[in-house]
Amino acid sequence: MDEAEHCHNLVLIHNGRIVAQGSPRELKAGMEGSVLEIRCDDYQKALEILRGQALPAEPFSPEHPFLALRGEVALYGSAIHLVVPNAESYRPVVERLLEKEGVKIHSIETILPSLEDVFITKIREAESSA
Protein backbone atom coordinates (compact mmCIF):
# COMPACT_ATOMS: atom_id res chain seq x y z
CA MET A 1 0.00 0.00 0.00
CA ASP A 2 2.98 2.33 -0.25
CA GLU A 3 1.73 3.59 -3.61
CA ALA A 4 -1.67 4.32 -2.08
CA GLU A 5 -0.07 6.94 0.19
CA HIS A 6 0.33 9.15 -2.89
CA CYS A 7 -3.29 8.94 -4.07
CA HIS A 8 -5.85 11.72 -3.68
CA ASN A 9 -8.74 9.35 -2.98
CA LEU A 10 -8.83 5.69 -1.98
CA VAL A 11 -11.58 3.13 -1.77
CA LEU A 12 -10.95 0.18 0.55
CA ILE A 13 -12.94 -2.89 -0.54
CA HIS A 14 -13.37 -6.17 1.32
CA ASN A 15 -15.50 -9.06 0.05
CA GLY A 16 -16.91 -6.85 -2.69
CA ARG A 17 -18.05 -4.11 -0.29
CA ILE A 18 -16.65 -0.66 0.28
CA VAL A 19 -15.42 -0.49 3.87
CA ALA A 20 -13.84 2.99 3.69
CA GLN A 21 -13.26 5.85 1.29
CA GLY A 22 -11.23 9.07 1.42
CA SER A 23 -7.74 10.47 1.15
CA PRO A 24 -4.95 8.65 2.99
CA ARG A 25 -4.93 11.43 5.58
CA GLU A 26 -8.73 11.24 6.06
CA LEU A 27 -8.67 7.45 6.38
CA LYS A 28 -5.91 7.54 8.99
CA ALA A 29 -7.56 10.37 10.94
CA GLY A 30 -10.87 8.49 10.94
CA MET A 31 -9.43 5.30 12.38
CA GLU A 32 -10.57 4.60 15.91
CA GLY A 33 -7.89 3.65 18.40
CA SER A 34 -4.13 3.95 18.58
CA VAL A 35 -1.36 1.81 17.14
CA LEU A 36 1.37 0.38 19.32
CA GLU A 37 4.46 -0.78 17.45
CA ILE A 38 6.18 -3.56 19.36
CA ARG A 39 9.74 -4.71 18.70
CA CYS A 40 10.85 -7.78 20.60
CA ASP A 41 13.19 -10.77 20.52
CA ASP A 42 10.54 -13.34 19.57
CA TYR A 43 7.83 -11.75 17.44
CA GLN A 44 6.20 -15.11 16.60
CA LYS A 45 5.65 -15.89 20.28
CA ALA A 46 4.45 -12.33 20.91
CA LEU A 47 1.96 -12.62 18.03
CA GLU A 48 0.61 -15.90 19.41
CA ILE A 49 0.24 -14.38 22.88
CA LEU A 50 -1.48 -11.22 21.64
CA ARG A 51 -3.77 -13.07 19.22
CA GLY A 52 -4.82 -15.52 21.90
CA GLN A 53 -5.29 -12.88 24.57
CA ALA A 54 -8.16 -10.59 25.41
CA LEU A 55 -7.29 -7.26 26.96
CA PRO A 56 -9.76 -5.31 29.08
CA ALA A 57 -11.81 -2.79 27.11
CA GLU A 58 -10.83 -0.29 29.81
CA PRO A 59 -7.50 -1.19 31.47
CA PHE A 60 -7.59 -1.72 35.21
CA SER A 61 -11.40 -1.68 35.26
CA PRO A 62 -12.77 -5.17 35.97
CA GLU A 63 -16.41 -4.23 35.36
CA HIS A 64 -15.82 -3.69 31.62
CA PRO A 65 -15.88 -6.50 29.06
CA PHE A 66 -12.72 -7.66 27.36
CA LEU A 67 -11.57 -6.56 23.92
CA ALA A 68 -10.62 -9.43 21.61
CA LEU A 69 -7.48 -8.61 19.67
CA ARG A 70 -7.50 -11.30 16.98
CA GLY A 71 -8.19 -8.94 14.09
CA GLU A 72 -6.07 -6.07 15.32
CA VAL A 73 -2.62 -7.62 15.61
CA ALA A 74 -0.37 -7.77 12.55
CA LEU A 75 3.28 -8.24 11.69
CA TYR A 76 4.98 -5.49 9.66
CA GLY A 77 8.53 -6.57 8.86
CA SER A 78 10.09 -7.27 12.24
CA ALA A 79 7.59 -5.18 14.22
CA ILE A 80 4.12 -5.96 15.51
CA HIS A 81 1.31 -3.42 15.12
CA LEU A 82 -1.36 -3.67 17.79
CA VAL A 83 -4.48 -1.47 17.56
CA VAL A 84 -5.83 -0.55 20.99
CA PRO A 85 -8.43 1.97 22.18
CA ASN A 86 -5.84 4.08 24.04
CA ALA A 87 -2.07 3.60 23.64
CA GLU A 88 -1.12 5.32 26.88
CA SER A 89 -3.37 3.06 28.99
CA TYR A 90 -2.64 -0.17 27.11
CA ARG A 91 1.12 0.08 26.75
CA PRO A 92 1.90 -1.04 30.35
CA VAL A 93 -0.73 -3.81 30.12
CA VAL A 94 0.82 -5.18 26.91
CA GLU A 95 4.33 -4.82 28.30
CA ARG A 96 3.47 -6.77 31.46
CA LEU A 97 1.66 -9.48 29.48
CA LEU A 98 4.57 -10.11 27.11
CA GLU A 99 7.24 -9.93 29.80
CA LYS A 100 5.26 -12.35 31.98
CA GLU A 101 5.34 -14.83 29.08
CA GLY A 102 9.12 -14.43 28.66
CA VAL A 103 9.18 -12.16 25.61
CA LYS A 104 12.03 -9.64 25.77
CA ILE A 105 10.74 -6.26 24.58
CA HIS A 106 13.12 -3.93 22.77
CA SER A 107 10.59 -1.11 22.35
CA ILE A 108 6.90 -0.27 22.41
CA GLU A 109 6.03 3.00 20.73
CA THR A 110 2.84 4.76 19.74
CA ILE A 111 2.92 5.36 15.99
CA LEU A 112 0.65 6.90 13.39
CA PRO A 113 -1.49 4.25 11.70
CA SER A 114 -0.43 2.92 8.32
CA LEU A 115 -2.98 2.37 5.58
CA GLU A 116 -2.61 -1.35 6.32
CA ASP A 117 -3.62 -0.67 9.94
CA VAL A 118 -6.65 1.27 8.71
CA PHE A 119 -7.61 -1.50 6.29
CA ILE A 120 -7.35 -4.24 8.94
CA THR A 121 -9.40 -2.17 11.38
CA LYS A 122 -12.06 -1.39 8.76
CA ILE A 123 -12.31 -5.08 7.80
CA ARG A 124 -12.82 -6.02 11.47
CA GLU A 125 -15.50 -3.35 11.84
CA ALA A 126 -17.27 -4.51 8.66
CA GLU A 127 -17.19 -8.16 9.71
CA SER A 128 -18.48 -7.42 13.21
CA SER A 129 -21.43 -5.41 11.84
CA ALA A 130 -22.34 -8.01 9.20
C-alpha positions as CSV (number, residue, x, y, z in Angstrom):
1,M,0.0,0.0,0.0
2,D,3.0,2.3,-0.3
3,E,1.7,3.6,-3.6
4,A,-1.7,4.3,-2.1
5,E,-0.1,6.9,0.2
6,H,0.3,9.2,-2.9
7,C,-3.3,8.9,-4.1
8,H,-5.9,11.7,-3.7
9,N,-8.7,9.4,-3.0
10,L,-8.8,5.7,-2.0
11,V,-11.6,3.1,-1.8
12,L,-11.0,0.2,0.5
13,I,-12.9,-2.9,-0.5
14,H,-13.4,-6.2,1.3
15,N,-15.5,-9.1,0.1
16,G,-16.9,-6.8,-2.7
17,R,-18.1,-4.1,-0.3
18,I,-16.7,-0.7,0.3
19,V,-15.4,-0.5,3.9
20,A,-13.8,3.0,3.7
21,Q,-13.3,5.9,1.3
22,G,-11.2,9.1,1.4
23,S,-7.7,10.5,1.1
24,P,-4.9,8.6,3.0
25,R,-4.9,11.4,5.6
26,E,-8.7,11.2,6.1
27,L,-8.7,7.5,6.4
28,K,-5.9,7.5,9.0
29,A,-7.6,10.4,10.9
30,G,-10.9,8.5,10.9
31,M,-9.4,5.3,12.4
32,E,-10.6,4.6,15.9
33,G,-7.9,3.6,18.4
34,S,-4.1,3.9,18.6
35,V,-1.4,1.8,17.1
36,L,1.4,0.4,19.3
37,E,4.5,-0.8,17.5
38,I,6.2,-3.6,19.4
39,R,9.7,-4.7,18.7
40,C,10.8,-7.8,20.6
41,D,13.2,-10.8,20.5
42,D,10.5,-13.3,19.6
43,Y,7.8,-11.8,17.4
44,Q,6.2,-15.1,16.6
45,K,5.7,-15.9,20.3
46,A,4.4,-12.3,20.9
47,L,2.0,-12.6,18.0
48,E,0.6,-15.9,19.4
49,I,0.2,-14.4,22.9
50,L,-1.5,-11.2,21.6
51,R,-3.8,-13.1,19.2
52,G,-4.8,-15.5,21.9
53,Q,-5.3,-12.9,24.6
54,A,-8.2,-10.6,25.4
55,L,-7.3,-7.3,27.0
56,P,-9.8,-5.3,29.1
57,A,-11.8,-2.8,27.1
58,E,-10.8,-0.3,29.8
59,P,-7.5,-1.2,31.5
60,F,-7.6,-1.7,35.2
61,S,-11.4,-1.7,35.3
62,P,-12.8,-5.2,36.0
63,E,-16.4,-4.2,35.4
64,H,-15.8,-3.7,31.6
65,P,-15.9,-6.5,29.1
66,F,-12.7,-7.7,27.4
67,L,-11.6,-6.6,23.9
68,A,-10.6,-9.4,21.6
69,L,-7.5,-8.6,19.7
70,R,-7.5,-11.3,17.0
71,G,-8.2,-8.9,14.1
72,E,-6.1,-6.1,15.3
73,V,-2.6,-7.6,15.6
74,A,-0.4,-7.8,12.6
75,L,3.3,-8.2,11.7
76,Y,5.0,-5.5,9.7
77,G,8.5,-6.6,8.9
78,S,10.1,-7.3,12.2
79,A,7.6,-5.2,14.2
80,I,4.1,-6.0,15.5
81,H,1.3,-3.4,15.1
82,L,-1.4,-3.7,17.8
83,V,-4.5,-1.5,17.6
84,V,-5.8,-0.6,21.0
85,P,-8.4,2.0,22.2
86,N,-5.8,4.1,24.0
87,A,-2.1,3.6,23.6
88,E,-1.1,5.3,26.9
89,S,-3.4,3.1,29.0
90,Y,-2.6,-0.2,27.1
91,R,1.1,0.1,26.8
92,P,1.9,-1.0,30.3
93,V,-0.7,-3.8,30.1
94,V,0.8,-5.2,26.9
95,E,4.3,-4.8,28.3
96,R,3.5,-6.8,31.5
97,L,1.7,-9.5,29.5
98,L,4.6,-10.1,27.1
99,E,7.2,-9.9,29.8
100,K,5.3,-12.3,32.0
101,E,5.3,-14.8,29.1
102,G,9.1,-14.4,28.7
103,V,9.2,-12.2,25.6
104,K,12.0,-9.6,25.8
105,I,10.7,-6.3,24.6
106,H,13.1,-3.9,22.8
107,S,10.6,-1.1,22.3
108,I,6.9,-0.3,22.4
109,E,6.0,3.0,20.7
110,T,2.8,4.8,19.7
111,I,2.9,5.4,16.0
112,L,0.6,6.9,13.4
113,P,-1.5,4.2,11.7
114,S,-0.4,2.9,8.3
115,L,-3.0,2.4,5.6
116,E,-2.6,-1.3,6.3
117,D,-3.6,-0.7,9.9
118,V,-6.6,1.3,8.7
119,F,-7.6,-1.5,6.3
120,I,-7.3,-4.2,8.9
121,T,-9.4,-2.2,11.4
122,K,-12.1,-1.4,8.8
123,I,-12.3,-5.1,7.8
124,R,-12.8,-6.0,11.5
125,E,-15.5,-3.3,11.8
126,A,-17.3,-4.5,8.7
127,E,-17.2,-8.2,9.7
128,S,-18.5,-7.4,13.2
129,S,-21.4,-5.4,11.8
130,A,-22.3,-8.0,9.2
